[in-house]
Amino acid sequence: MKAVRAEKIDGIDDYEMVEVATPTPAMDGVLIEVHACGMGYVDALVALGGYQVKPPVPFTPGLEIAGRVAALGSGVSRLNPGDRVMAYGFGGGLAQYALAPNSSTWIIPKSLSFAEAAALRTNYLTAYHGLRDRAALKPRERLLVFGASGGVGSAAVQLGRLMGAEVIAVASTEEKREFALATGAHHALDTNLASWRDRLKAICDGVGPDVVFDPVCGHLMEPAFRSQVWGGRYLVVGFVGGPIAKLPVNLPLMKGASLIGVDVRQFVEFERERADAHIAELLRWAADGRLTPVVGRRFPFSQFKDAMNFALSGKGIGRTVIDVVSD
């Protein structure tokens, strides 16, 4: 089978398409014929060794896939060959066939395409964990979402609206703001620092947001934290904005506000049962038509390097997907 692989991970050019043996699933494993593989900022960061957990080499990128069951380990009885599934693993997805643990493989609702399913697990679980578990977002609260047109940002916009919040999307271009509004945001705001707090305050009827969802943590972090209402909750989700922003530690005291980390990797590690319940709920919403994962630009398998560079660029809208099989 064909797979993307690198013997060292200093740069994207280290990765090449190679021929390797098709793997065999272990007793509790699932072999999946990959149709679609998600490729977001974190996926590309992992592939370059820049994530908090470095992958072993040789390494095949791709953390999140969707496709059909090709073979099952002897201990797996809940799935059948041919089932449409999505799965998560720490690498291995950019290949014609990939292995996944039974416990990290889920049946795809008929309402979702393979590309949509490959865009669901990580971004939507991150957003849902942040909004529900960490911020305890309530109906009619105001939710400010940075990077609102990106993969995890658009997930937060959709889920915030589903949870009954008034959603304010922050994005850098008019195209991205229009996209966020079409995805479900009630308001859209630019990233120009001059008078930014005043424009936010006007949207919030003279007050500010209750919850901030921030996968960027860039130059607007401190102004946004200062703009929160009393008792606000500021979710730190990631740092795609570049150098990590600094926040004066007196601000949480002055605002009676919380600075809260959202780490989906450790959430799954330490609270697996709750994480699985969240994924089941997200899939029910997708099956009911209340939630459709946002797929952005799609690349053919042969253009995997372009897809990885694009994922790192910050120019994407929605979740970038690589089509291993063209459907």
Secondary structure in CASP SS format (residue, H / E / C, confidence):
PFRMAT SS
TARGET T0000
AUTHOR 0000-0000-0000
METHOD secondary structure of the structure
MODEL  1
M C 1.00
K E 1.00
A E 1.00
V E 1.00
R E 1.00
A E 1.00
E C 1.00
K C 1.00
I C 1.00
D C 1.00
G C 1.00
I H 1.00
D H 1.00
D H 1.00
Y C 1.00
E E 1.00
M E 1.00
V E 1.00
E E 1.00
V C 1.00
A C 1.00
T C 1.00
P C 1.00
T C 1.00
P C 1.00
A C 1.00
M C 1.00
D C 1.00
G E 1.00
V E 1.00
L E 1.00
I E 1.00
E E 1.00
V E 1.00
H E 1.00
A E 1.00
C E 1.00
G E 1.00
M C 1.00
G C 1.00
Y H 1.00
V H 1.00
D H 1.00
A H 1.00
L H 1.00
V H 1.00
A H 1.00
L C 1.00
G C 1.00
G C 1.00
Y C 1.00
Q C 1.00
V C 1.00
K C 1.00
P C 1.00
P C 1.00
V C 1.00
P C 1.00
F E 1.00
T C 1.00
P C 1.00
G C 1.00
L C 1.00
E E 1.00
I E 1.00
A E 1.00
G E 1.00
R E 1.00
V E 1.00
A E 1.00
A E 1.00
L E 1.00
G C 1.00
S C 1.00
G C 1.00
V C 1.00
S C 1.00
R C 1.00
L C 1.00
N C 1.00
P C 1.00
G C 1.00
D C 1.00
R E 1.00
V E 1.00
M E 1.00
A E 1.00
Y E 1.00
G C 1.00
F C 1.00
G C 1.00
G C 1.00
G C 1.00
L C 1.00
A E 1.00
Q C 1.00
Y E 1.00
A E 1.00
L E 1.00
A E 1.00
P E 1.00
N H 1.00
S H 1.00
S H 1.00
T E 1.00
W E 1.00
I E 1.00
I C 1.00
P C 1.00
K C 1.00
S C 1.00
L C 1.00
S C 1.00
F H 1.00
A H 1.00
E H 1.00
A H 1.00
A C 1.00
A C 1.00
L C 1.00
R H 1.00
T H 1.00
N H 1.00
Y H 1.00
L H 1.00
T H 1.00
A H 1.00
Y H 1.00
H H 1.00
G H 1.00
L H 1.00
R H 1.00
D H 1.00
R H 1.00
A C 1.00
A C 1.00
L C 1.00
K C 1.00
P C 1.00
R C 1.00
E C 1.00
R E 1.00
L E 1.00
L E 1.00
V E 1.00
F C 1.00
G C 1.00
A C 1.00
S C 1.00
G E 1.00
G H 1.00
V H 1.00
G H 1.00
S H 1.00
A H 1.00
A H 1.00
V H 1.00
Q H 1.00
L H 1.00
G H 1.00
R H 1.00
L H 1.00
M C 1.00
G C 1.00
A C 1.00
E E 1.00
V E 1.00
I E 1.00
A E 1.00
V E 1.00
A C 1.00
S C 1.00
T C 1.00
E H 1.00
E H 1.00
K H 1.00
R H 1.00
E H 1.00
F H 1.00
A H 1.00
L H 1.00
A H 1.00
T H 1.00
G C 1.00
A C 1.00
H C 1.00
H E 1.00
A E 1.00
L E 1.00
D C 1.00
T C 1.00
N C 1.00
L C 1.00
A C 1.00
S C 1.00
W H 1.00
R H 1.00
D H 1.00
R H 1.00
L H 1.00
K H 1.00
A H 1.00
I H 1.00
C C 1.00
D C 1.00
G C 1.00
V C 1.00
G C 1.00
P C 1.00
D C 1.00
V E 1.00
V E 1.00
F E 1.00
D E 1.00
P C 1.00
V C 1.00
C C 1.00
G C 1.00
H C 1.00
L C 1.00
M H 1.00
E H 1.00
P H 1.00
A H 1.00
F H 1.00
R H 1.00
S H 1.00
Q C 1.00
V C 1.00
W C 1.00
G C 1.00
G C 1.00
R E 1.00
Y E 1.00
L E 1.00
V E 1.00
V C 1.00
G C 1.00
F C 1.00
V C 1.00
G C 1.00
G C 1.00
P C 1.00
I C 1.00
A C 1.00
K C 1.00
L C 1.00
P C 1.00
V C 1.00
N H 1.00
L H 1.00
P H 1.00
L H 1.00
M H 1.00
K H 1.00
G C 1.00
A C 1.00
S E 1.00
L E 1.00
I E 1.00
G E 1.00
V C 1.00
D C 1.00
V H 1.00
R H 1.00
Q H 1.00
F H 1.00
V H 1.00
E H 1.00
F H 1.00
E C 1.00
R H 1.00
E H 1.00
R H 1.00
A H 1.00
D H 1.00
A H 1.00
H H 1.00
I H 1.00
A H 1.00
E H 1.00
L H 1.00
L H 1.00
R H 1.00
W H 1.00
A H 1.00
A H 1.00
D C 1.00
G C 1.00
R C 1.00
L C 1.00
T C 1.00
P C 1.00
V C 1.00
V E 1.00
G E 1.00
R E 1.00
R E 1.00
F E 1.00
P E 1.00
F H 1.00
S H 1.00
Q H 1.00
F H 1.00
K H 1.00
D H 1.00
A H 1.00
M H 1.00
N H 1.00
F H 1.00
A H 1.00
L H 1.00
S H 1.00
G C 1.00
K C 1.00
G C 1.00
I C 1.00
G E 1.00
R E 1.00
T E 1.00
V E 1.00
I E 1.00
D E 1.00
V C 1.00
V C 1.00
S C 1.00
D C 1.00
END
